[in-house]
Amino acid sequence: MTDTTGKLLLIDDDTELSGMLSAFLELQGFTVSTAASGEDGVSIIQTLQPDLIILDVMLPGINGFDVLKRLRETGDTPVIMLTARGDEPDRIHGLKEGADDYLSKPFSPLELAMRIKGILKRAGRNAEPTTTDLELGPINLSVVRCQLTVNNAAVSLTAAEMHVLEHLLRHPDEVLSRARLTELALNRPIEAYDRSIDTLVSKLRKKLAAAGIEKECIRSLRGHGYVLDSETLAGDC
């Protein structure tokens, strides 16, 4: 490939794995920079401004969760977390801190590449704009610009939160199952005991409430999924 698909930063202290992943991802068209510690990764981000960060949880010094927290204090660059520990608490903790996706080691480099491409495409990076603004009541979401406003005030969202809200806005008053939302918003099939969507919806509810939407507009239907209630939003205009 001659055209680059995007700039990636891989933060992992496993230099052998980093070398292998870098070589593979560069064959996929990406430009890849690496860091072997959380401190180095944080300093590189300031100058590199990557399109996406691949972040290992178990790092020397500050761990991956601490790096992610720092990243989310200053920006919304998409993050895929890597871990040797695939248990649910780690996954939920990462999503709560703002991760966009999660891969447990060992994993297929091709799967990582496909997830990266899916996230960058949904985030509007390296892709032609194909959607218009989505508006319902006081909510206005620009998918192309990755911007949310509520009552004309900007609200910060991670890429994963934005994609969940996008698909709820595209299907108001329609029940979307957790499995369907996982496929649409996270670009992967739902896994056993997967609470990723529940965590993201919980965060969206809190941010919408903080922005002035007093009534809960994203309703859960036990055993069925989630629905965005247009009547509730109309009442908040």
ZAMI-300651 format. One record per residue (C-alpha): residue in three letters; x, y, z. Coordinates in Angstrom, 1 decimal. Example, Ala and Ser with C-alpha at 12.3 -4.5 7.8 and 13.67 -1.06 7.14 Angstrom:
REM ZAMI-300651
+---------+--------+--------+--------+
! residuo !      X !      Y !      Z !
+---------+--------+--------+--------+
!     Ala !   12.3 !   -4.5 !    7.8 !
!     Ser !   13.7 !   -1.1 !    7.1 !
+---------+--------+--------+--------+
END
This chain:
REM ZAMI-300651
+---------+--------+--------+--------+
! residuo !      X !      Y !      Z !
+---------+--------+--------+--------+
!     Met !    0.0 !    0.0 !    0.0 !
!     Thr !    1.2 !    3.5 !   -0.8 !
!     Asp !   -1.5 !    5.5 !    1.0 !
!     Thr !   -1.6 !    5.6 !    4.8 !
!     Thr !   -4.8 !    4.6 !    6.5 !
!     Gly !   -4.1 !    6.5 !    9.7 !
!     Lys !   -1.5 !    7.2 !   12.4 !
!     Leu !   -1.4 !    4.7 !   15.2 !
!     Leu !    0.4 !    4.7 !   18.6 !
!     Leu !    1.0 !    1.3 !   20.1 !
!     Ile !    1.8 !    1.5 !   23.9 !
!     Asp !    3.0 !   -1.9 !   25.1 !
!     Asp !    6.1 !   -3.0 !   27.0 !
!     Asp !    6.3 !   -6.3 !   25.1 !
!     Thr !    8.8 !   -5.3 !   22.5 !
!     Glu !    8.5 !   -8.5 !   20.5 !
!     Leu !    4.7 !   -8.2 !   20.3 !
!     Ser !    5.0 !   -4.5 !   19.4 !
!     Gly !    7.4 !   -5.3 !   16.6 !
!     Met !    5.2 !   -8.0 !   15.1 !
!     Leu !    2.0 !   -5.9 !   15.4 !
!     Ser !    3.8 !   -2.8 !   13.9 !
!     Ala !    5.0 !   -4.7 !   10.9 !
!     Phe !    1.6 !   -6.2 !   10.3 !
!     Leu !   -0.3 !   -3.0 !   10.7 !
!     Glu !    2.1 !   -1.1 !    8.4 !
!     Leu !    1.3 !   -3.7 !    5.7 !
!     Gln !   -2.3 !   -2.8 !    6.2 !
!     Gly !   -1.5 !    0.8 !    5.4 !
!     Phe !   -1.1 !    2.4 !    8.8 !
!     Thr !    1.8 !    4.5 !   10.1 !
!     Val !    2.7 !    3.0 !   13.5 !
!     Ser !    4.7 !    4.6 !   16.4 !
!     Thr !    5.5 !    2.7 !   19.6 !
!     Ala !    6.1 !    3.4 !   23.2 !
!     Ala !    7.2 !    0.9 !   25.9 !
!     Ser !    5.8 !    2.6 !   28.9 !
!     Gly !    2.8 !    4.7 !   29.9 !
!     Glu !    5.0 !    7.8 !   30.6 !
!     Asp !    6.6 !    7.6 !   27.1 !
!     Gly !    3.2 !    7.1 !   25.5 !
!     Val !    1.7 !   10.1 !   27.2 !
!     Ser !    4.6 !   12.3 !   26.0 !
!     Ile !    4.5 !   11.0 !   22.5 !
!     Ile !    0.8 !   11.7 !   22.1 !
!     Gln !    1.3 !   15.4 !   22.6 !
!     Thr !    3.4 !   15.7 !   19.4 !
!     Leu !    2.2 !   12.7 !   17.3 !
!     Gln !   -1.5 !   13.4 !   17.6 !
!     Pro !   -2.4 !    9.8 !   16.5 !
!     Asp !   -5.7 !    8.8 !   15.0 !
!     Leu !   -6.0 !    5.9 !   17.3 !
!     Ile !   -4.1 !    4.5 !   20.3 !
!     Ile !   -3.6 !    0.8 !   21.1 !
!     Leu !   -2.9 !    0.6 !   24.8 !
!     Asp !   -1.8 !   -2.3 !   26.9 !
!     Val !   -3.2 !   -2.5 !   30.5 !
!     Met !   -0.2 !   -4.0 !   32.2 !
!     Leu !    2.5 !   -1.4 !   31.8 !
!     Pro !    5.6 !   -0.5 !   33.9 !
!     Gly !    5.1 !    2.7 !   35.9 !
!     Ile !    1.7 !    4.1 !   35.2 !
!     Asn !   -0.6 !    1.4 !   34.0 !
!     Gly !   -2.9 !    1.4 !   31.0 !
!     Phe !   -6.0 !    2.5 !   33.0 !
!     Asp !   -4.1 !    5.5 !   34.4 !
!     Val !   -2.9 !    6.4 !   30.9 !
!     Leu !   -6.4 !    6.2 !   29.6 !
!     Lys !   -7.7 !    8.4 !   32.4 !
!     Arg !   -5.1 !   11.1 !   31.5 !
!     Leu !   -6.0 !   10.8 !   27.8 !
!     Arg !   -9.7 !   11.3 !   28.5 !
!     Glu !   -9.0 !   14.4 !   30.6 !
!     Thr !   -7.6 !   16.2 !   27.5 !
!     Gly !   -9.2 !   14.5 !   24.4 !
!     Asp !  -11.3 !   11.9 !   22.7 !
!     Thr !   -8.8 !   10.0 !   20.6 !
!     Pro !  -10.1 !    6.4 !   20.1 !
!     Val !   -8.4 !    3.8 !   22.3 !
!     Ile !   -8.3 !    0.0 !   22.0 !
!     Met !   -7.1 !   -1.7 !   25.2 !
!     Leu !   -5.0 !   -4.9 !   25.2 !
!     Thr !   -4.8 !   -7.2 !   28.2 !
!     Ala !   -3.7 !  -10.6 !   29.1 !
!     Arg !   -6.6 !  -10.6 !   31.6 !
!     Gly !   -9.8 !  -11.1 !   29.8 !
!     Asp !  -12.1 !  -11.0 !   32.8 !
!     Glu !  -15.2 !   -8.8 !   32.8 !
!     Pro !  -14.2 !   -6.4 !   35.6 !
!     Asp !  -11.2 !   -5.3 !   33.6 !
!     Arg !  -13.3 !   -4.8 !   30.4 !
!     Ile !  -16.0 !   -2.8 !   32.3 !
!     His !  -13.4 !   -0.7 !   34.1 !
!     Gly !  -11.7 !    0.2 !   30.8 !
!     Leu !  -15.0 !    1.1 !   29.1 !
!     Lys !  -16.0 !    3.2 !   32.1 !
!     Glu !  -12.7 !    5.1 !   31.8 !
!     Gly !  -13.5 !    5.8 !   28.1 !
!     Ala !  -12.0 !    2.9 !   26.1 !
!     Asp !  -13.6 !    2.3 !   22.7 !
!     Asp !  -12.8 !   -1.4 !   22.4 !
!     Tyr !  -11.1 !   -4.2 !   24.2 !
!     Leu !   -9.0 !   -7.2 !   23.1 !
!     Ser !   -7.7 !  -10.0 !   25.3 !
!     Lys !   -4.4 !  -11.6 !   24.5 !
!     Pro !   -3.7 !  -13.7 !   22.5 !
!     Phe !   -5.6 !  -12.2 !   19.6 !
!     Ser !   -5.4 !  -12.2 !   15.8 !
!     Pro !   -3.5 !   -9.2 !   14.3 !
!     Leu !   -6.1 !   -9.3 !   11.5 !
!     Glu !   -8.9 !   -8.9 !   14.0 !
!     Leu !   -7.1 !   -5.9 !   15.6 !
!     Ala !   -6.7 !   -4.3 !   12.2 !
!     Met !  -10.3 !   -4.8 !   11.3 !
!     Arg !  -11.4 !   -3.3 !   14.7 !
!     Ile !   -9.1 !   -0.3 !   14.1 !
!     Lys !  -10.5 !    0.3 !   10.6 !
!     Gly !  -14.1 !    0.0 !   12.0 !
!     Ile !  -13.5 !    2.5 !   14.7 !
!     Leu !  -11.7 !    5.0 !   12.5 !
!     Lys !  -14.5 !    4.7 !    9.9 !
!     Arg !  -17.2 !    5.3 !   12.4 !
!     Ala !  -15.2 !    8.2 !   14.0 !
!     Gly !  -15.1 !    9.9 !   10.6 !
!     Arg !  -11.3 !    9.6 !   10.2 !
!     Asn !  -10.0 !    8.7 !    6.7 !
!     Ala !  -13.6 !    8.3 !    5.4 !
!     Glu !  -15.8 !   10.4 !    3.3 !
!     Pro !  -18.7 !   12.0 !    5.2 !
!     Thr !  -21.8 !    9.9 !    4.5 !
!     Thr !  -24.2 !   11.1 !    7.2 !
!     Thr !  -25.9 !   14.3 !    8.2 !
!     Asp !  -26.6 !   15.8 !   11.6 !
!     Leu !  -29.0 !   13.8 !   13.8 !
!     Glu !  -31.4 !   15.9 !   15.8 !
!     Leu !  -34.1 !   15.0 !   18.3 !
!     Gly !  -35.5 !   17.4 !   20.8 !
!     Pro !  -32.6 !   19.3 !   22.4 !
!     Ile !  -30.0 !   16.8 !   21.1 !
!     Asn !  -28.0 !   17.5 !   18.0 !
!     Leu !  -25.3 !   14.9 !   17.0 !
!     Ser !  -23.0 !   15.6 !   14.1 !
!     Val !  -21.5 !   12.2 !   13.2 !
!     Val !  -19.2 !   13.7 !   10.6 !
!     Arg !  -17.7 !   16.2 !   13.1 !
!     Cys !  -18.0 !   13.8 !   16.1 !
!     Gln !  -19.8 !   16.6 !   18.1 !
!     Leu !  -22.8 !   16.5 !   20.4 !
!     Thr !  -24.7 !   19.5 !   21.6 !
!     Val !  -27.6 !   19.5 !   24.0 !
!     Asn !  -29.6 !   22.8 !   24.1 !
!     Asn !  -26.8 !   24.3 !   22.0 !
!     Ala !  -24.1 !   23.4 !   24.6 !
!     Ala !  -21.2 !   21.1 !   23.7 !
!     Val !  -21.1 !   17.7 !   25.5 !
!     Ser !  -17.9 !   15.6 !   25.4 !
!     Leu !  -18.4 !   11.9 !   24.3 !
!     Thr !  -15.9 !    9.1 !   23.6 !
!     Ala !  -16.2 !    7.5 !   20.1 !
!     Ala !  -17.9 !    4.5 !   21.5 !
!     Glu !  -20.5 !    6.6 !   23.4 !
!     Met !  -21.1 !    8.6 !   20.3 !
!     His !  -21.8 !    5.5 !   18.1 !
!     Val !  -24.3 !    4.1 !   20.6 !
!     Leu !  -26.1 !    7.4 !   20.7 !
!     Glu !  -26.0 !    7.7 !   16.9 !
!     His !  -27.8 !    4.4 !   16.4 !
!     Leu !  -30.4 !    5.2 !   19.1 !
!     Leu !  -31.0 !    8.5 !   17.3 !
!     Arg !  -31.4 !    6.7 !   14.0 !
!     His !  -34.0 !    4.4 !   15.5 !
!     Pro !  -36.1 !    6.5 !   17.9 !
!     Asp !  -38.9 !    4.7 !   19.7 !
!     Glu !  -37.5 !    1.4 !   18.4 !
!     Val !  -36.1 !   -1.2 !   20.8 !
!     Leu !  -32.6 !   -2.2 !   19.9 !
!     Ser !  -31.2 !   -5.3 !   21.5 !
!     Arg !  -27.9 !   -5.3 !   23.2 !
!     Ala !  -26.6 !   -7.7 !   20.5 !
!     Arg !  -27.7 !   -5.3 !   17.7 !
!     Leu !  -26.3 !   -2.3 !   19.4 !
!     Thr !  -23.0 !   -4.1 !   19.9 !
!     Glu !  -22.8 !   -4.9 !   16.2 !
!     Leu !  -23.8 !   -1.4 !   15.1 !
!     Ala !  -21.9 !    0.7 !   17.6 !
!     Leu !  -18.8 !   -1.5 !   18.4 !
!     Asn !  -18.5 !   -3.3 !   15.1 !
!     Arg !  -18.3 !   -6.7 !   16.7 !
!     Pro !  -20.6 !   -9.5 !   17.8 !
!     Ile !  -21.7 !   -9.6 !   21.4 !
!     Glu !  -19.9 !  -11.9 !   23.7 !
!     Ala !  -21.0 !  -14.0 !   26.7 !
!     Tyr !  -21.6 !  -11.9 !   29.8 !
!     Asp !  -20.9 !   -8.8 !   27.7 !
!     Arg !  -22.0 !   -5.6 !   29.5 !
!     Ser !  -20.2 !   -3.2 !   27.2 !
!     Ile !  -23.4 !   -1.6 !   25.9 !
!     Asp !  -24.9 !   -1.4 !   29.4 !
!     Thr !  -21.8 !    0.5 !   30.6 !
!     Leu !  -21.9 !    2.9 !   27.6 !
!     Val !  -25.6 !    3.6 !   28.0 !
!     Ser !  -25.1 !    4.3 !   31.7 !
!     Lys !  -22.4 !    6.9 !   30.9 !
!     Leu !  -24.6 !    8.4 !   28.2 !
!     Arg !  -27.5 !    8.8 !   30.6 !
!     Lys !  -25.2 !   10.6 !   33.2 !
!     Lys !  -23.8 !   13.0 !   30.5 !
!     Leu !  -27.3 !   13.8 !   29.1 !
!     Ala !  -28.6 !   14.4 !   32.6 !
!     Ala !  -25.7 !   16.7 !   33.4 !
!     Ala !  -26.4 !   18.6 !   30.2 !
!     Gly !  -30.0 !   19.3 !   31.4 !
!     Ile !  -32.1 !   16.4 !   30.1 !
!     Glu !  -33.8 !   15.8 !   33.4 !
!     Lys !  -35.9 !   12.8 !   32.5 !
!     Glu !  -34.3 !    9.5 !   31.5 !
!     Cys !  -34.7 !    9.3 !   27.7 !
!     Ile !  -32.8 !    6.1 !   27.1 !
!     Arg !  -35.1 !    3.5 !   28.6 !
!     Ser !  -34.1 !   -0.2 !   29.2 !
!     Leu !  -36.6 !   -3.0 !   28.6 !
!     Arg !  -35.5 !   -5.9 !   30.6 !
!     Gly !  -34.6 !   -8.9 !   28.4 !
!     His !  -35.1 !   -6.8 !   25.2 !
!     Gly !  -32.7 !   -3.9 !   25.0 !
!     Tyr !  -32.8 !   -0.1 !   24.9 !
!     Val !  -35.1 !    2.5 !   23.3 !
!     Leu !  -34.7 !    6.2 !   22.9 !
!     Asp !  -38.0 !    7.8 !   23.9 !
!     Ser !  -38.8 !   10.7 !   21.6 !
!     Glu !  -41.7 !   12.0 !   23.7 !
!     Thr !  -39.4 !   12.4 !   26.7 !
!     Leu !  -36.9 !   14.4 !   24.6 !
!     Ala !  -39.7 !   16.5 !   23.2 !
!     Gly !  -40.7 !   17.5 !   26.7 !
!     Asp !  -37.1 !   18.7 !   27.4 !
!     Cys !  -37.1 !   21.2 !   24.5 !
+---------+--------+--------+--------+
END
